[in-house]
Amino acid sequence: MTAYEKPNVAISEIEEVLRNHFGPGAAEITPLTGGNLSSVFSFVHQGKGYVVKFSDLEGAYRTESYVSDLLSGQGIAFPKSLALGKSGQLAYIIMERIEGRNLADCTAEEQARQVPELIGILTQLAAVDVRATKGYGWIGPDGNGAYASWKDFVVAVNAEDQTGTFWENWHDLYRTSCLERDVFEEIYNRLLAYVPYNEPHRGFIHGDFHQWNLLSDGTRITGIIDGNCQYGDSLVDLAILDRHMPRNGIIQAYQDFQAKAGITIPHFKERLIGAYYFKGLDGLRFYAKMGWRDAYQGTRHFLLNLEA
C-alpha cells in the first residue's frame, strides 16, 4: 500500500478552469503547501485573492461548499465557496482567500499569544447551530451526518472493509508499514468503552483543527480553512489542537474559558479521553500509511499511556 499521491494539475488546466468562471485575467497562480488530499493553488483576479483546490476523490468539495455556507453564515471566518465543478477526472472548488499565513509558520511566542483566540474559536465552533440537520459522522453534501449514532460512525470508520474510500485495503498496513495490529485493537477497544460519554453530544466538528489549517497575521487568527468535517462531540477539535500544540496549556485554557463564560461541560475528562482515542486511532493509521514513523511512535506512546 503506497502513500497517497495528490493529483498533478497542469497549469494550463488550472488556467482553463479559472477562465471558465472568471473570464480572462487570473494571475499569480501559485501552488500552496499543506493539504494531504488536495492540490491547492492561490491566484488573484481583479485585485482579489482566491484559492482553487483539485481532488480525484469521489464527491470531493460538495460537503466543503455546504460547510462554507454553514460556518460563514454563522459569523465564523471560514472561506466562502464561489464555485464547484469538474475538470476531466478532477473535482475542484474555488473559494475566497483569507489573508494570513499558516499559524504553524508563526514563532512559538506568536502561537502562544494567540491561544486565547483559538479557545474562543473552538467555543464558537461548538456552538454552531446544527439543529436543522441530523445524523453523526461525515457531513454529506445535503448537510446531514452519514450515520445514525456516534457509535455507528466509530465502528464504520475502523471497519476492515473500506471499499472506495481513502482507507481501501487498509489492513494491508499491518504487513507493509509500522502499524501494529495488537496496538490498534487495544486502542480501538478502549475507544468503544468511552463512546457512551461522547455519544449524547452532537455538535459541529472541524476535524483537523491545528496550526496548518489556521491562518494568522502574526497577532490574530484571520480564519480557519479545510476540515474533515463531521457531527459528534465537539471536544474532538479540542483534542486535536492539544495534541498539535502540547506545550501551550490548551486544555487548561479551554476549561478556564468555559468556567468564566458560565458554560458547564458534563463528563469533560471522559469525553476528552474518548476524543483522544478517536482521533489518535485514525492518526496511527494515517501516519503508518504516509510512512511518518516518528509521528506514529509519538501518538502510539501517548494513547497507550492515556489512562496510566
Phi, psi and omega in degrees: 000119184266158176300146181292136178253126175294151181293143172274131182236122180290145180301326179295324179292319178298314181300321180294316178301314183291324179296322180298327184266324188249349194077189182289163171116357176292132185224169175056043178289117189226128176293142177250144175279170181091166183078109182276343188241352182236150167264122192240137180224140171261156174203167180238139174220122182051044173082358180252146181268139179223170175228141171236135182237143180236140177214149175257011179274141185302130174073011182304139168083343179296320177292321180299323177296317178297313181298320178303313179295319181298309186285312181295332178289342179249022171082015179263137186284081177239141186301136177284135178277131183250329184201144173237146177190183176231143174230102186063234181274354187260137169271152176217159174222139175249129183227156171297147178264129174273130181290153180126172178243166178303136175305329179300335181274354175281159177292164178301322179294315179298319179297315182299322181293338182265003180302315179303322179292321177300319179296320177298320180292319176302318180294319176300314181299319181295336183265001180303134182282110181245018186292340180281357182240170178223169175091167181237167176079204188308133177279126180274173180302335180273359178091358179263155175283153187279348187231154183285336181212164177297320179298317178303319180295311180302315181295317184295317184287344178254005179290158181290318184278108179235039185307131175082007180244176175304332185261018178304134180060030185294338178298339175301336181298334177298331180266327194254358184218190181277002181293129183252125184299316184295322179292313180302313184291324176300313182289324177298318179294323176295318179303313180300327180293335181263351180309319181301335178283322182279329192301323183289352189252111183242106177223188177276135175239124175293315173091348177214047189277087180212179191301334183278346178247014177240132181255145185215152172262010181104332179241335179216157178283125181264341178174170176248145176231173175052216183127154176237064204286141184205169172252137180167207181284117185293350174294347174302318179295323177297317180298320180297311182297318180297320180290332180272338179231062191292344183259017186248011176059038186299314185295314180297318180299321180295314181296320179297317180298314181295319181298316180296325180276357180075023180265122177265141182240101180294142176052043186301311185298313183294319179295321179293318178298317177301321179291320177300315180296317182300309182286323182295321180297316177295324178299316179304314183294317182294314181297322178296316182295322183277351181079022181268080189296321182295317179296321178299310183296320180295318180291319178303312181298313181300312185292316183294334182261008188297323183257007183292000000 
